[in-house]
Each structure stands twice: as C-alpha cells, then as structure tokens.
Amino acid sequence: MNTAKLGRNDLCHCGSGLKFKRCCEANTATTRSARFWMIIVAAAVVMGVAAGIASFNTDGSGAGGARVWSDDHGHYHDATGVAVP
C-alpha cells in the first residue's frame, strides 16, 4: 500500500477511474465535519435574517403588531385602543 497522501486531483484509490475529489473524498471525516459546520452556520444565518425581518414587521405595541385604522381619529390604534404612531 502506498503511504503517500492522496491529492484531490489524483485518481481515486478505489479504482473507479474518477478523481478522488469526485469519488471518495466526500466520505472522509474532515469533509463530513466541514459539511456539518457549514449547515449549522447556514441555519444560524437564516434564523438571524428571519428574526431581523420579524423585528421590522412589528410596531412594538405589544399587541402582536395588529393595528387598526381609525377614521374618527385619523391614525392607527393597536388592539387595546392605544394610538400607534
């Protein structure tokens, strides 16, 4: 068995005729670990963006952001009747 490190662009040792990066590299522990952390970071970014969008969609009135237009007063009120800017 050859003890030299197999490069990504070398032919795979399994005999498939493919380059190592297209064949068996995905089965290495380093690649699995990198893929796991990439998924974790992507999920955190998506949750952060969703939280940011949610913060812009609420008016901070404490009533879940529900606003009702009052024709009598000419401005919005929240669900409890308090004027909302």
Backbone hydrogen bonds in HBPLUS format (Angstrom, degrees):
<---DONOR---> <-ACCEPTOR-->    atom                        ^
c    i                          cat <-CA-CA->   ^        H-A-AA   ^      H-
h    n   atom  resd res      DA  || num        DHA   H-A  angle D-A-AA Bond
n    s   type  num  typ     dist DA aas  dist angle  dist       angle   num
A0010-ASP N   A0007-GLY O   3.25 MM   3  5.24 160.2  2.29 102.6 108.6     1
A0021-LYS N   A0008-ARG O   2.98 MM  13  4.80 149.2  2.08 150.7 140.9     2
A0020-PHE N   A0010-ASP O   2.82 MM  10  5.89 157.0  1.87 176.7 172.8     3
A0012-CYS N   A0018-LEU O   2.86 MM   6  5.91 166.1  1.88 170.8 166.0     4
A0022-ARG N   A0019-LYS O   3.04 MM   3  5.46 143.6  2.18 110.7 120.9     5
A0023-CYS N   A0020-PHE O   3.13 MM   3  5.08 155.6  2.20 102.1 109.6     6
A0025-GLU N   A0020-PHE O   3.09 MM   5  5.73 151.5  2.17 163.5 154.6     7
A0027-ASN N   A0024-CYS O   3.07 MM   3  5.50 155.7  2.13 112.0 119.5     8
A0028-THR N   A0025-GLU O   3.05 MM   3  5.54 170.8  2.06 120.2 122.6     9
A0032-ARG N   A0028-THR O   3.15 MM   4  6.44 159.9  2.19 150.4 156.2    10
A0033-SER N   A0029-ALA O   2.91 MM   4  6.07 158.3  1.96 149.5 155.5    11
A0034-ALA N   A0030-THR O   2.93 MM   4  6.13 160.6  1.97 148.7 154.0    12
A0035-ARG N   A0031-THR O   2.95 MM   4  6.08 158.7  1.99 147.5 153.4    13
A0036-PHE N   A0032-ARG O   2.95 MM   4  6.13 154.4  2.02 145.5 152.4    14
A0037-TRP N   A0033-SER O   3.04 MM   4  6.34 165.9  2.06 154.1 156.4    15
A0038-MET N   A0034-ALA O   2.95 MM   4  6.11 148.9  2.05 144.6 153.8    16
A0039-ILE N   A0035-ARG O   3.05 MM   4  6.26 151.7  2.13 146.0 152.5    17
A0040-ILE N   A0036-PHE O   3.03 MM   4  6.35 156.8  2.09 148.8 155.4    18
A0041-VAL N   A0037-TRP O   2.95 MM   4  6.09 166.4  1.97 149.5 152.7    19
A0042-ALA N   A0038-MET O   2.97 MM   4  6.06 159.5  2.02 142.8 149.0    20
A0043-ALA N   A0039-ILE O   2.94 MM   4  6.11 156.5  2.00 147.5 153.6    21
A0044-ALA N   A0040-ILE O   3.02 MM   4  6.28 154.1  2.09 146.4 153.5    22
A0045-VAL N   A0041-VAL O   2.94 MM   4  6.22 154.4  2.01 150.6 157.5    23
A0046-VAL N   A0042-ALA O   2.96 MM   4  6.19 161.9  1.99 150.1 154.8    24
A0047-MET N   A0043-ALA O   2.93 MM   4  6.15 158.3  1.98 147.7 153.6    25
A0048-GLY N   A0044-ALA O   2.93 MM   4  6.10 152.7  2.01 143.3 151.0    26
A0049-VAL N   A0045-VAL O   2.92 MM   4  6.18 158.2  1.97 152.6 158.0    27
A0050-ALA N   A0046-VAL O   2.95 MM   4  6.14 159.3  1.99 147.2 153.3    28
A0051-ALA N   A0047-MET O   2.93 MM   4  6.12 154.2  2.00 145.5 152.3    29
A0052-GLY N   A0048-GLY O   2.96 MM   4  6.16 151.9  2.04 143.4 151.3    30
A0053-ILE N   A0049-VAL O   2.91 MM   4  6.17 158.4  1.96 151.9 157.3    31
A0054-ALA N   A0050-ALA O   2.94 MM   4  6.10 157.8  1.99 145.1 151.6    32
A0055-SER N   A0051-ALA O   2.98 MM   4  6.17 145.8  2.10 141.6 150.3    33
A0056-PHE N   A0052-GLY O   3.26 MM   4  6.53 139.9  2.43 139.9 149.3    34
A0056-PHE N   A0053-ILE O   3.19 MM   3  5.27 130.0  2.45  97.0 109.8    35
A0057-ASN N   A0053-ILE O   3.14 MM   4  6.37 133.6  2.36 141.9 154.5    36
A0057-ASN N   A0054-ALA O   3.23 MM   3  5.08 132.3  2.47  91.4 104.1    37
A0068-VAL N   A0077-HIS O   2.73 MM   9  5.26 162.6  1.76 158.4 164.6    38
A0077-HIS N   A0068-VAL O   2.80 MM   9  5.26 152.9  1.88 145.0 153.7    39
A0070-SER N   A0075-HIS O   3.00 MM   5  5.65 154.0  2.07 139.2 147.0    40
A0074-GLY N   A0070-SER O   2.75 MM   4  5.64 142.5  1.89 147.6 158.9    41
A0084-VAL N   A0076-TYR O   2.86 MM   8  5.38 168.9  1.88 136.3 136.7    42
A0078-ASP N   A0082-VAL O   2.92 MM   4  5.57 154.4  1.99 149.1 155.0    43
A0081-GLY N   A0078-ASP O   3.01 MM   3  5.39 162.7  2.04 114.1 119.7    44
